[in-house]
Amino acid sequence: MQRTTKPATKPWDGYWNSSRLSSSSDINPTGIADHIAHDWADFFAKIKNGASILDICTGNGVVPLIALKAAKEKHKKVSITGIDQANIKPAHNITPERALLREVNFMGGVDVSTLPFKNNSFDMVTSQYGLEYTNWRKTIAELTRILKHGGVGRFVIHASDGHIIKHNVPKIKLYETVITAKLFEKTEQAMLSAWRVDNRVLANNHKNRAIVKKHLMVFNSTLSRLQKKFTGMDQRQEFNALFSILTQALTHRNRFQGESHITQWVKGNKQEFTQRRLRLIELQAAAKDKKDISKILTVMRGLGLEVSSSSELTMPGTDSLIGYAITIKKPNTN
Ligand SMILES: C[S@@+](CC[C@H](N)C(=O)[O-])C[C@H]1O[C@@H](n2cnc3c(N)ncnc32)[C@H](O)[C@@H]1O
């Protein structure tokens, strides 16, 4: 059965304590992650020998990994630091890339608005879907402080009028509806009563079988009532995935070792679902439109940074917006 370990309390702690390499794992429609990676590889192609790179809001280190691979391809030695306020352990979680991730200095529990680094200490700063989650004015000021003169930066920012928001924000309503309908509690009730009768904790008599039947009916009718509510493709896909997890667990309830195992399992799944909702609410609040981007550029210029480029990122061959990309340079001192 799915995980029954103690669920994490913060939305990103639990998210990164998994094999997900990036936040693209469940919010980005197929193909976006590869496309974004390609643009990062282009940016890191100019990496210099001995460069120091800081990736903020790094998650499980998707951007540091691209930087490291780009450096190795060109036989350059670099030092990479990845920070996040979540409790991250990329080298522990991403087993296929463990050896490479061990070369990165990851620091969890670090808020980007007060970075524990000296002035002028990095050659490159990067952020993929991170800056906009933070108090971006403070963050830009901090990044300007720690970037060396002549140093460069690149930021990829969620677009509020883009593809990712369109595909994900409607799921917030789904999560709320499922939680309000107490689907997880009804699943637990049905699983527990059926498990007790199956395992003779309760006698297999007419009265107890009637209770099980009633709980199963409540569970099934809640599922079918909810199923009718979700008509959009993204919502339907998400609901069907949950439907399948819950019905499978109920069908195979005798694989659970006891009542507390069932209770923990349901609790873990409910928490995961609740945290997905919180992450999407954060995503919706974080995403920026063109006006916000121009404010960001004004703040950057105000801090003395040169804006080398600011562009819309679209899926190749389409005008489907997947974010904004900004590159900057901290001018050399004369
Ligand atoms: C959408 S995820 C992006 C992660 C990663 N860059 C990627 O593309 O997979 C946003 C991350 O920003 C982190 N974050 C949000 N606010 C932060 C802050 N003030 N300081 C440091 N990290 C922060 C969250 O913990 C989360 O891991």
Ligand as a Chemical Component Dictionary entry (heavy atoms), coordinates in Angstrom:
data_LIG
# 
_chem_comp.id                   LIG 
_chem_comp.type                 NON-POLYMER 
_chem_comp.pdbx_formal_charge   0 
_chem_comp.three_letter_code    LIG 
# 
loop_
_chem_comp_atom.comp_id 
_chem_comp_atom.atom_id 
_chem_comp_atom.alt_atom_id 
_chem_comp_atom.type_symbol 
_chem_comp_atom.charge 
_chem_comp_atom.model_Cartn_x 
_chem_comp_atom.model_Cartn_y 
_chem_comp_atom.model_Cartn_z 
_chem_comp_atom.pdbx_ordinal 
LIG C1  C1  C 0  7.480  25.631 -7.109  1  
LIG S1  S1  S 1  8.768  25.156 -6.020  2  
LIG C2  C2  C 0  10.132 25.203 -7.126  3  
LIG C3  C3  C 0  11.233 24.258 -6.795  4  
LIG C4  C4  C 0  12.311 24.019 -7.844  5  
LIG N1  N1  N 0  13.021 25.216 -8.204  6  
LIG C5  C5  C 0  11.769 23.343 -9.074  7  
LIG O1  O1  O 0  11.632 24.001 -10.112 8  
LIG O2  O2  O -1 11.446 22.152 -9.000  9  
LIG C6  C6  C 0  8.972  26.549 -4.990  10 
LIG C7  C7  C 0  9.968  26.359 -3.862  11 
LIG O3  O3  O 0  10.208 27.622 -3.248  12 
LIG C8  C8  C 0  10.489 27.401 -1.868  13 
LIG N2  N2  N 0  10.327 28.680 -1.156  14 
LIG C9  C9  C 0  9.202  29.416 -1.068  15 
LIG N3  N3  N 0  9.449  30.543 -0.347  16 
LIG C10 C10 C 0  10.761 30.507 0.001   17 
LIG C11 C11 C 0  11.600 31.394 0.741   18 
LIG N4  N4  N 0  11.141 32.524 1.258   19 
LIG N5  N5  N 0  12.897 31.047 0.920   20 
LIG C12 C12 C 0  13.388 29.892 0.397   21 
LIG N6  N6  N 0  12.622 29.019 -0.316  22 
LIG C13 C13 C 0  11.321 29.322 -0.511  23 
LIG C14 C14 C 0  9.474  26.319 -1.492  24 
LIG O4  O4  O 0  9.858  25.653 -0.305  25 
LIG C15 C15 C 0  9.528  25.437 -2.728  26 
LIG O5  O5  O 0  10.450 24.402 -2.589  27 
# 
loop_
_chem_comp_bond.comp_id 
_chem_comp_bond.atom_id_1 
_chem_comp_bond.atom_id_2 
_chem_comp_bond.value_order 
_chem_comp_bond.pdbx_ordinal 
LIG C1  S1  SING 1  
LIG S1  C2  SING 2  
LIG S1  C6  SING 3  
LIG C2  C3  SING 4  
LIG C3  C4  SING 5  
LIG C4  N1  SING 6  
LIG C4  C5  SING 7  
LIG C5  O1  DOUB 8  
LIG C5  O2  SING 9  
LIG C6  C7  SING 10 
LIG C7  O3  SING 11 
LIG C7  C15 SING 12 
LIG O3  C8  SING 13 
LIG C8  N2  SING 14 
LIG C8  C14 SING 15 
LIG N2  C9  SING 16 
LIG N2  C13 SING 17 
LIG C9  N3  DOUB 18 
LIG N3  C10 SING 19 
LIG C10 C11 SING 20 
LIG C10 C13 DOUB 21 
LIG C11 N4  SING 22 
LIG C11 N5  DOUB 23 
LIG N5  C12 SING 24 
LIG C12 N6  DOUB 25 
LIG N6  C13 SING 26 
LIG C14 O4  SING 27 
LIG C14 C15 SING 28 
LIG C15 O5  SING 29 
# 
